[in-house]
Amino acid sequence: MDPFSAEGELLNIHNAFHTGEYQTVLSTSTSSLSHQNALPARILKLRAQIALGNTSEVLADIEGEEEDAPVLAAVKALAQYHAGNTSQALEAVEQLASDFSDNVTVQILGGTVLQAEGRSEEALALLSKHQGSLEAVALIVQIHLAQNRTDLALKEVQAARRWAQDSLLVNLAESWVGLRVGGEKYQAAFYVFEELAQAPSSTSTKSLIGQAVSELHLGRIPEAEAALQQALQKDPKDGNVLANTIVQNVISGKEVGELVESLRSTAPQHAFLTDLEEKNALFDKAASKYSAKVAS
């Protein structure tokens, strides 16, 4: 039996992780799990710790074990990357991809690190080796969307839908693509995110952001603001919540200076800030060509 299926014993912890309920993942008891599912559950708990910023705890937890377990070596590489040890993480991922490319944890965590470093084609090559992993599918979809290849992302989702049916990850991936496709797909995506955001077991900042972005696309600005305010109440230091709130405030014509400074202090490497700096530099460069010249 697939441990992540509706009847599988890892379903709840798996869904909690992918909806961003990381504290729920950490508090989930795994003592009664079967032997073959104990390690996958531990991996999810370690990844939840990394997502919460507790990289030093993760590295201490697996110290010495990673030499005999490629899945733990992959977790170590991910933790190192999030801790800022980029060169070490990349070196480890490259070695793991060479030696254990058929390991699904290596594929997913290695692909995550490679994509984060802008090495999309290498990430896709590694992920393409998966054998029926919905998480690999979801990551492939995200990469294609980042490449502005909505056609390939849609193709990936449609293929997965044929064998995965009503899986959470397929629903999420389909919603991500829907937000890019637009039209009636905005409403379909909204239904998915709203259901997650309103359910007590999955009301995470991630679900609320998804709901808010869907609302924005549908032109429902007050509803989007309400969802983002709820997310801010849950975690006022969440970089993604702050970035999306900035966008919503710009659309609403509100001041964003304080929010931008909050984002700079809590997540200085956030992609939104990088993009903002690039756009500011391009604007200044363009503006300099039209600067006023005073005749002598």
CORSULDA-V618704 format. One record per residue. PSI is psi in degrees with one decimal (* if undefined). D_LAST is the distance of its C-alpha to the last C-alpha in Angstrom with 2 decimals. Layout:
# CORSULDA-V618704
psi d_last
PSI D_LAST
PSI D_LAST
This chain:
# CORSULDA-V618704
psi d_last
139.0 83.20
119.4 79.40
-16.8 78.65
1.3 75.58
174.4 77.53
-26.4 78.72
-3.6 81.93
153.7 80.37
-7.8 80.39
3.4 76.69
-48.5 75.48
-45.2 74.62
-34.6 72.76
-48.8 70.96
-38.2 69.83
-41.7 68.82
-46.1 66.56
-9.1 64.86
4.2 64.26
14.4 62.61
69.7 65.54
-35.1 65.37
-34.3 67.37
-40.3 70.10
-46.3 70.15
-30.1 70.61
-6.0 73.34
127.4 75.29
132.8 78.60
10.9 79.26
-26.7 82.58
4.2 84.63
152.0 82.67
160.0 84.48
-41.8 83.94
-17.7 81.83
-4.0 79.39
-43.8 79.00
-46.0 76.30
-37.5 74.16
-40.0 74.34
-40.1 73.32
-43.2 70.34
-40.2 69.19
-41.6 69.58
-40.5 67.58
-35.0 64.80
-40.0 64.83
-42.5 64.38
-43.3 61.38
-29.6 59.88
0.0 60.32
8.5 58.50
57.1 61.68
-36.0 61.09
-37.2 62.65
-39.7 65.85
-46.7 66.06
-37.0 65.59
-37.4 68.27
-40.4 70.60
4.9 70.68
126.1 70.46
-24.2 72.94
-27.8 73.94
-19.2 71.11
-26.8 72.51
-0.3 75.45
107.7 73.86
-29.7 70.93
-38.6 70.30
-31.4 69.80
-36.6 67.66
-39.7 65.43
-42.5 65.28
-43.3 64.36
-41.4 61.49
-42.9 60.19
-41.9 60.51
-41.2 58.75
-45.4 55.85
-22.8 55.50
-3.9 55.78
2.6 52.77
67.8 54.81
-47.6 53.24
-41.7 54.26
-43.0 57.85
-44.7 58.10
-39.9 56.82
-42.5 59.12
-42.1 62.05
-43.3 61.22
-41.0 60.95
-43.0 64.34
-40.9 65.94
-30.9 64.66
-39.3 66.19
-29.0 69.52
45.8 70.09
-14.3 68.15
-0.4 71.13
123.8 70.99
-34.3 69.52
-39.9 68.15
-42.3 66.40
-48.7 65.03
-50.0 63.65
-38.1 62.34
-43.5 61.15
-36.3 59.44
-46.0 57.79
-44.9 56.31
-43.1 55.20
-39.2 53.49
-27.4 51.76
8.5 50.28
12.2 49.09
64.8 51.94
-43.5 53.11
-37.3 55.03
-39.5 57.01
-44.9 57.76
-38.6 58.98
-40.3 61.08
-45.2 62.82
-28.5 63.32
-11.9 64.71
-1.7 67.76
154.6 68.97
81.3 72.37
30.9 72.26
116.7 69.92
-30.3 68.25
-37.9 65.83
-41.6 64.73
-46.7 64.35
-39.8 62.22
-38.5 59.91
-42.8 59.64
-45.2 58.68
-41.2 55.95
-45.1 54.54
-38.2 54.54
-38.6 52.78
-27.6 50.11
2.1 49.73
33.3 49.40
68.6 52.71
-32.3 54.43
-42.4 56.87
-36.8 58.20
-43.1 58.36
-41.5 60.35
-40.9 62.65
-42.8 63.35
-43.3 64.23
-38.4 66.45
-42.7 68.34
-36.3 68.87
-29.8 70.03
-28.0 72.91
-10.9 74.44
-16.5 73.15
-119.9 73.66
43.8 72.78
146.5 71.35
-47.4 68.76
-35.9 66.38
-41.8 66.69
-42.0 66.04
-47.4 62.93
-40.5 61.63
-35.7 62.34
-40.7 60.41
-44.7 57.34
-39.6 57.39
-37.5 58.04
-23.1 54.89
-36.4 52.96
-44.1 54.99
-163.9 54.69
-135.5 56.59
-15.4 60.09
-23.3 59.69
-44.6 57.63
-40.0 60.73
-41.0 62.96
-40.5 60.72
-44.1 60.68
-40.4 64.49
-50.4 64.67
-37.2 62.20
-42.4 63.58
-42.3 67.11
-43.1 66.05
-29.1 63.99
-15.8 66.86
130.5 69.63
-30.9 70.42
-9.4 70.78
24.1 67.32
71.9 65.03
167.9 62.42
-34.0 58.67
-44.4 58.49
-40.5 60.65
-36.9 58.78
-45.2 55.43
-43.0 57.00
-44.7 58.25
-42.9 54.89
-40.3 52.98
-43.2 55.61
-41.7 55.24
-44.1 51.47
-29.2 51.99
1.0 54.55
15.3 52.17
76.6 54.28
-47.0 51.57
-38.6 53.80
-38.9 56.46
-42.7 53.99
-40.5 52.73
-41.6 56.36
-41.5 57.15
-34.8 54.14
-38.6 55.00
-40.5 58.50
-40.1 57.14
-35.6 54.97
-34.2 58.10
-40.4 59.92
91.9 57.25
-8.2 54.04
10.7 52.80
117.8 53.29
-39.8 50.01
-35.9 50.82
-45.6 51.72
-43.8 48.46
-43.8 46.39
-31.4 48.22
-36.7 47.98
-47.3 44.19
-45.7 44.22
-39.8 46.62
-37.6 44.53
-45.1 41.39
-36.4 43.48
-4.8 44.79
25.4 41.37
162.1 42.25
139.1 40.37
0.1 40.75
-45.5 38.95
-38.6 42.21
-40.4 43.97
-42.0 41.32
-37.0 41.63
-40.3 45.42
-40.6 45.21
-34.9 43.02
-30.0 45.60
-31.2 48.68
69.2 47.69
-21.0 44.48
11.7 45.16
142.3 45.81
-33.0 44.68
-43.0 42.93
-39.1 40.60
-45.1 39.95
-39.6 39.09
-44.3 36.90
-40.9 34.86
-42.9 34.54
-39.3 33.41
-41.4 30.83
-41.1 29.43
-39.5 29.35
-46.4 27.62
-38.9 24.89
-43.9 24.46
-40.8 24.29
-32.9 21.93
-23.9 19.41
-17.7 19.05
22.0 17.85
145.9 15.51
139.6 12.71
127.4 9.25
126.2 6.35
138.1 3.78
* 0.00
